């Protein structure tokens, strides 16, 4: 059960809903109004919003684990994000930009290389640190 | 057979022209930024860590964290910000890791703001797409200086310390990465350019990461700059509450109530701070006040009343 199949998602949803419904509401919700909610002027979250936020967090955590992040580490990473940030990245971890630049990958078609070279010369891009653009050469 | 190479070079030229036209955004620096900005600035106190393998994220974050006074290196940060399945670092992981180390991570959104932060002595962690939209090369680096007269930006980037790049080029590579950048600061130091909502978000991020002492410090700094910040006072109260300083929390919540007597959130939290000090009657009165002010969200406040009445 390392995957995040539809069955597990459904099971988890049911578990959360059953827990919320079966707990006396006076116990489930009492607590501080979190600063994040005051900032968002969202007042107090409804039960439904709580469930959705919880599931999105769980989704991002599982995605991180699937991408090779250590299980405890994935929990800590997600815990440090706001609800809004979690909403933005949920379901998109496979496609969101990830900083990794090493250098231009060898074996790319010569045409692309030439295009990059030209663009670097014109100062549009900056993949070749050794090329100073011809029009905006820094003076230092 | 002389036409084939010529055709290739014409094609290359045309492709380059099309790309140039499509990619080059207008320079947002003109007219020149605020007059009070110094013509040049460079931070000499930002340590450089060379990037290894795909670790530009860990290296860049380590540079700004070390500058902010923490003893961390890139290797310490790899588990926190590197995602093996992506062979890289996601932007949210940079934010999360900075918070987990008790640092304020605040977004910087424009080039004039970025330069102003450098002039204020704050290095800026930047995200760039060094190549093109259709063959992206995503990269983290740390801006440490600029020279307006030379039109240059100075970066600790990849394996190069003090890499000098034209401002115009940086502006393009940065625009292709949604102009994403952050300053990573000790919690008692606010960015030069950020507005109140952005600092509030950064401070509440410290709460999220469980760094309540740093969060309290950050809210304190925020309140010195924006004394009438209701969310700032509630945040200060919440951070103190989580640190077990219930009298201090009560004080912050009461100051918040002075600002907005009709907002139930501070009353609700005040009730909890009073209950923790064994002041049951006062707590019940505050909880009733919150419930009376509630607008369709009374359930949570009723729960508070039930809890403090026990």
Interface residues (C-beta under 8 A of the other chain):
Chain A: X25 X26 X27 X28 X29 X30 X31 X32 X33 X34 X35 X36 X37 X38 X39 X43 X44 X46 X64 X66 X67 X68 X69 X70 X73 X76 X77 X78 X79 X80 X81 X82 X85 X88 X89 X93 X94 X96 X97 X98 X99 X100 X101 X102 X103 X104 X111 X112 X114 X115 X116 X118 X119 X122 X123 X124 X125 X126 X127 X129 X132 X133 X136 X137 X138 X139 X140
Chain B: X8 X11 X12 X13 X15 X16 X19 X20 X23 X24 X53 X54 X56 X57 X60 X79 X80 X83 X84 X85 X86 X87 X88 X89 X90 X91 X92 X93 X95 X96 X97 X99 X100 X127 X128 X129 X130 X131 X132 X135 X136 X137 X138 X139 X140 X147 X149 X150 X151 X152 X157 X158 X160 X163 X164 X165 X166 X167 X168 X169 X170 X172 X173 X177 X197 X200 X201 X203 X204 X205 X207 X208 X209 X210 X230 X231 X234 X235 X238 X239 X241 X264 X265 X268 X269 X272 X295 X297 X299 X300 X301 X302 X303 X304 X306 X307
